[in-house]
Amino acid sequence: MTGMFLSRIRVYPIKACAGTDVQEASMDERGLRYDRRWMLVDEQGNDLHQFDHPRLASVVVALADDGLWIQAPGMSELHIPLQPEQGTPLIAQWFQGLSEAVPASKEADAWFQDFLHVPCQLVFMPAKAQHVVEPGYEINQDLAAFTSFQYHLLGQGSLDDLNQRLATPVPMERFRPNLVVAQAPAFAEDSWHTIRINDRILHVVKPCDRCAITTVDEARGVMTGKEPLTTLAKYRKFNQKVLFGQYLLSQERGVLRVGDEVQVIE
């Protein structure tokens, strides 16, 4: 295969926890199905993130037909159904916005409280939630999950370029993309406006600005220092923001598969 293609597809069922590689994923009105549909919140409904709780990065979430299977160091495996328990709706908030949410599982609440040693609750975004993408970037009142955009894309060539500059290379997991494109030159995605994958049109709408979460070692759940952010800032800083990767939107429905050709339309 000589052209550009999808080399990895990653879904992050629980926001801030580790992602899982899948061979294919369905596209729905919020992005990849089950991507960031669950989130941990504190007693005020604010999200728990890796800035304060880097251990979340070590929580591995596997998608299955019967629900989510969740593992973490020192913890027994947890299973929760895809359909949440009945409970009183609440408003969940995070840095980029807020949305209606419903409690997901009392068993999960106890499990995460035991792991993190803080009061918290796992919530789920219901189908009727009207959270839209970041204002100013929506195309057709696009819906989003517990995030600001539907898809996050990064080229393998861009990571390879970064790793050539680092004393210790970092894995793709540091940047939490949904879609990884192989056989594209470094930072080629910066110039894309519209792409086609498996006959599905996706619009490239905004670069991803990076923060200290890139310094969290996902395998160990700890912050490792200032890299790769320090090196990225030397050559990927624009208007005081460190940019690496792109956010995408799409109204399309269908299935994306590892190996699918990626075509640049404009």
FIDOLUM-816429 format. One record per residue (C-alpha): x, y, z; residue number from 1; residue in three letters. Coordinates in steps of 0.5 Angstrom, whole numbers, plus 500, padded with zeros to 3 digits. Last residue first. Layout:
BEGIN
((X,Y,Z),NUM,Ala);
...
REM end
This chain:
BEGIN
((482,540,499),266,Glu);
((479,533,497),265,Ile);
((485,529,501),264,Val);
((484,522,501),263,Gln);
((485,517,506),262,Val);
((485,509,504),261,Glu);
((482,505,509),260,Asp);
((487,500,513),259,Gly);
((484,500,519),258,Val);
((476,501,518),257,Arg);
((471,507,519),256,Leu);
((464,505,518),255,Val);
((458,509,516),254,Gly);
((455,515,518),253,Arg);
((457,522,515),252,Glu);
((455,529,518),251,Gln);
((463,530,520),250,Ser);
((467,534,524),249,Leu);
((475,534,525),248,Leu);
((480,536,530),247,Tyr);
((487,536,528),246,Gln);
((494,534,530),245,Gly);
((500,538,534),244,Phe);
((499,545,536),243,Leu);
((503,549,542),242,Val);
((499,555,543),241,Lys);
((502,562,544),240,Gln);
((500,565,537),239,Asn);
((503,559,534),238,Phe);
((508,554,537),237,Lys);
((510,548,534),236,Arg);
((518,549,533),235,Tyr);
((520,550,540),234,Lys);
((514,549,543),233,Ala);
((514,541,541),232,Leu);
((521,540,545),231,Thr);
((518,543,551),230,Thr);
((511,539,551),229,Leu);
((515,532,550),228,Pro);
((517,533,555),227,Glu);
((516,537,561),226,Lys);
((517,532,567),225,Gly);
((514,524,567),224,Thr);
((507,525,570),223,Met);
((504,519,572),222,Val);
((499,514,570),221,Gly);
((504,508,569),220,Arg);
((502,506,562),219,Ala);
((499,512,560),218,Glu);
((506,516,562),217,Asp);
((503,523,563),216,Val);
((507,529,559),215,Thr);
((502,530,554),214,Thr);
((497,532,559),213,Ile);
((501,538,560),212,Ala);
((497,542,554),211,Cys);
((497,541,547),210,Arg);
((493,545,542),209,Asp);
((489,541,537),208,Cys);
((489,544,530),207,Pro);
((482,546,528),206,Lys);
((476,545,522),205,Val);
((478,539,518),204,Val);
((472,536,515),203,His);
((470,529,514),202,Leu);
((467,526,508),201,Ile);
((466,518,508),200,Arg);
((467,514,502),199,Asp);
((472,510,506),198,Asn);
((476,516,508),197,Ile);
((475,522,505),196,Arg);
((478,529,507),195,Ile);
((477,536,507),194,Thr);
((481,542,509),193,His);
((488,539,510),192,Trp);
((494,544,510),191,Ser);
((496,542,518),190,Asp);
((495,534,516),189,Glu);
((501,534,512),188,Ala);
((505,535,519),187,Phe);
((510,530,517),186,Ala);
((509,527,511),185,Pro);
((503,522,510),184,Ala);
((504,515,509),183,Gln);
((500,513,516),182,Ala);
((494,516,518),181,Val);
((492,516,526),180,Val);
((485,517,527),179,Leu);
((482,517,534),178,Asn);
((488,521,537),177,Pro);
((490,521,545),176,Arg);
((497,525,544),175,Phe);
((501,521,549),174,Arg);
((498,514,546),173,Glu);
((502,516,540),172,Met);
((508,513,544),171,Pro);
((514,518,546),170,Val);
((521,518,544),169,Pro);
((527,519,549),168,Thr);
((532,524,547),167,Ala);
((527,527,543),166,Leu);
((528,531,536),165,Arg);
((527,524,532),164,Gln);
((521,523,536),163,Asn);
((517,529,534),162,Leu);
((518,528,526),161,Asp);
((516,521,528),160,Asp);
((510,523,531),159,Leu);
((508,528,525),158,Ser);
((509,522,520),157,Gly);
((504,518,524),156,Gln);
((499,523,522),155,Gly);
((494,525,528),154,Leu);
((487,526,527),153,Leu);
((482,528,533),152,His);
((474,527,531),151,Tyr);
((468,529,534),150,Gln);
((470,536,537),149,Phe);
((469,540,544),148,Ser);
((469,534,548),147,Thr);
((464,530,553),146,Phe);
((460,528,546),145,Ala);
((459,532,540),144,Ala);
((453,535,536),143,Leu);
((454,538,530),142,Asp);
((450,544,529),141,Gln);
((451,544,522),140,Asn);
((458,546,521),139,Ile);
((460,548,528),138,Glu);
((467,551,529),137,Tyr);
((465,558,532),136,Gly);
((462,555,538),135,Pro);
((466,549,540),134,Glu);
((462,543,538),133,Val);
((454,542,541),132,Val);
((451,539,547),131,His);
((444,537,546),130,Gln);
((443,531,550),129,Ala);
((438,527,548),128,Lys);
((442,521,547),127,Ala);
((444,520,554),126,Pro);
((451,522,556),125,Met);
((454,518,561),124,Phe);
((456,519,568),123,Val);
((461,516,573),122,Leu);
((461,519,580),121,Gln);
((467,522,584),120,Cys);
((469,522,591),119,Pro);
((477,522,592),118,Val);
((481,516,593),117,His);
((483,515,586),116,Leu);
((482,507,586),115,Phe);
((477,506,591),114,Asp);
((473,512,589),113,Gln);
((473,509,582),112,Phe);
((470,502,584),111,Trp);
((465,506,588),110,Ala);
((462,510,583),109,Asp);
((463,504,578),108,Ala);
((458,500,582),107,Glu);
((453,506,583),106,Lys);
((453,505,575),105,Ser);
((452,510,570),104,Ala);
((449,517,573),103,Pro);
((446,521,567),102,Val);
((448,527,564),101,Ala);
((446,534,561),100,Glu);
((452,538,558),99,Ser);
((457,543,559),98,Leu);
((463,546,556),97,Gly);
((470,546,554),96,Gln);
((474,545,561),95,Phe);
((469,540,563),94,Trp);
((462,540,566),93,Gln);
((456,535,568),92,Ala);
((449,537,569),91,Ile);
((445,532,572),90,Leu);
((440,527,571),89,Pro);
((437,523,577),88,Thr);
((438,516,576),87,Gly);
((436,510,572),86,Gln);
((442,505,571),85,Glu);
((446,506,564),84,Pro);
((446,502,558),83,Gln);
((452,500,555),82,Leu);
((453,495,561),81,Pro);
((458,496,567),80,Ile);
((464,491,568),79,His);
((470,492,573),78,Leu);
((476,488,573),77,Glu);
((479,488,580),76,Ser);
((484,493,582),75,Met);
((491,494,584),74,Gly);
((493,497,577),73,Pro);
((487,499,573),72,Ala);
((482,495,569),71,Gln);
((475,496,566),70,Ile);
((470,492,562),69,Trp);
((465,496,558),68,Leu);
((459,493,556),67,Gly);
((455,487,553),66,Asp);
((458,488,546),65,Asp);
((465,489,548),64,Ala);
((469,495,549),63,Leu);
((475,495,553),62,Ala);
((477,501,558),61,Val);
((484,501,561),60,Val);
((485,505,567),59,Val);
((493,507,567),58,Ser);
((491,514,564),57,Ala);
((486,516,570),56,Leu);
((493,515,575),55,Arg);
((494,522,572),54,Pro);
((489,525,577),53,His);
((490,533,578),52,Asp);
((492,534,571),51,Phe);
((489,528,568),50,Gln);
((482,530,569),49,His);
((476,529,573),48,Leu);
((470,533,570),47,Asp);
((466,538,574),46,Asn);
((459,535,577),45,Gly);
((460,539,584),44,Gln);
((461,532,587),43,Glu);
((466,530,582),42,Asp);
((465,528,575),41,Val);
((468,522,571),40,Leu);
((466,521,564),39,Met);
((462,517,560),38,Trp);
((461,518,552),37,Arg);
((468,519,550),36,Arg);
((468,515,544),35,Asp);
((462,510,545),34,Tyr);
((461,510,537),33,Arg);
((466,515,533),32,Leu);
((463,522,533),31,Gly);
((457,525,536),30,Arg);
((452,524,530),29,Glu);
((455,517,529),28,Asp);
((461,514,526),27,Met);
((462,506,527),26,Ser);
((469,504,529),25,Ala);
((473,498,526),24,Glu);
((480,495,528),23,Gln);
((479,498,535),22,Val);
((485,500,539),21,Asp);
((483,502,546),20,Thr);
((484,509,550),19,Gly);
((486,510,557),18,Ala);
((482,514,561),17,Cys);
((481,522,561),16,Ala);
((474,521,558),15,Lys);
((471,514,559),14,Ile);
((470,511,552),13,Pro);
((476,513,549),12,Tyr);
((476,510,542),11,Val);
((482,509,538),10,Arg);
((483,507,530),9,Ile);
((490,506,528),8,Arg);
((493,505,521),7,Ser);
((488,509,517),6,Leu);
((491,510,510),5,Phe);
((495,515,506),4,Met);
((498,512,499),3,Gly);
((503,506,498),2,Thr);
((500,500,500),1,Met);
REM end
